[in-house]
């Protein structure tokens, strides 16, 4: 797969800092419609920050994010909220409302965005829960769910309003192998069945390679590589080889930069 001709999300020369700490340093990429795209990178590489910029929670210092033809940070509040109705989000730790049942969690975005009678809300919620295999758990509370079940409820909530774009922030973190595989298959299956566009932000290389159509790898806020999974796996780039094959030696060092130990001890 080559770079998309008709992207749903376009990102150009994106720069962002927290106070004086740069996070994104001129990032540019495109997300094609109807595909599952992974954005990979180590901890602190700017992946979650990128999702907040796409959703308009943060404003870039330079560059822009365009979603469905609209530059996100230039939209008035009302138009930004209207665009967000077309986005679903599965948060890093599920983000379920602990005092609401499974049913009420999935119903929440439908009620928040649309004035529908409960006679219509109910079948919509039950269909979304059925899609993730949890229709029978609709009356359970989040505290009674396993980690994998909570992620599946979060996924049902993310697709509750039939969005154009669904973003997944570390969807595989902390899951056992069975639950992890279930979530990965659901992301792929729901994307294809519902005609979604999906952005999966993660550092889990092995699952991403089996799941996605296209990969972007970012390092220190810049694009380190992009391409189809098999192409990146075959890359000779030192950073890509180390990251994608989990090699202990390479550009990413174990020791944080410091003077030699003997010198430090002499100065102590």
C-alpha angles and dihedrals in degrees: 000000000000129000110298123264093201108035123184091203124035123184121189129187090331115190127178136162136187101226102310096339111101114220105167116032109188102321118181127180144134132227114210122223116259096013137109109236125184124209107201131188143129125274111295095019093122101259099132091040088056091057091052090052091050090051094047096244089122131034121223123240088220138359126027148256118222120195120185089346096309125112100231104211093048095056121108114244096261094049091046091054090048090053091048089058085068091055129078123196131201106195127221094251097029092256095219119169102253095209095050126079123243089260093050092048092057092042092052100082092043092054092041096054105028134043098225129154115249089246087070098036093058098059091043092054094045092049092052092048090047089053090060094040097250106105088117091056096056095116096047122106122236091247090062095054128096118237092260093048091050090053091050091051088049089052091050089051091049091057096037095106095042095247127195092226131035121191122200119199109201094326094177101049116127096000126134115241095262094049091043092054091047092053093047092051092047092053091052096042096046092045091056097038096048098036093241131158112228133199114194113193111194148127091221100110101177096055093041093054091056094045112041140072097211138015136212119189118198128191127182090352095305134099108264097178146335139195146092114323096253092050094052092046089057094048119124093207106126096225094045091048092051096044100041095043095039093235116177094217126057142078091326104076127207094222120067109232111279140143116274113289094238090055092048091050092051090054093048 
